[in-house]
C-alpha cells in the first residue's frame, strides 16, 4: 500500500466505506476492501496519535519541550 497523507487516507477510507455500504460488491472484493480499510484506519489513528502528542507539548522560553496541561481555576 502506498504511503498516503492523512487527508488522502481519510478520503480513500470514505470511498471504501461507500463501496461496502452499497452492497454491490462481490464477497472476495469486499474482504479485500475491508482489509485495506483497516490498514487505513490504523494509519489515520497513528497519525492522529502522533499529532496529539505534539499538540500536548509546548515550547518554553528556554526551548525545552514540556507536557501541556490545562489548569482549572476556581471562580
PyMOL commands that set and color helices and strands:
alter all, ss='L'
color gray80, all
select helices_A, chain A and resi 6-22+27-55
alter helices_A, ss='H'
color red, helices_A
select strands_A, chain A and resi 57-59+65-67
alter strands_A, ss='S'
color yellow, strands_A
deselect
rebuild
show_as cartoon
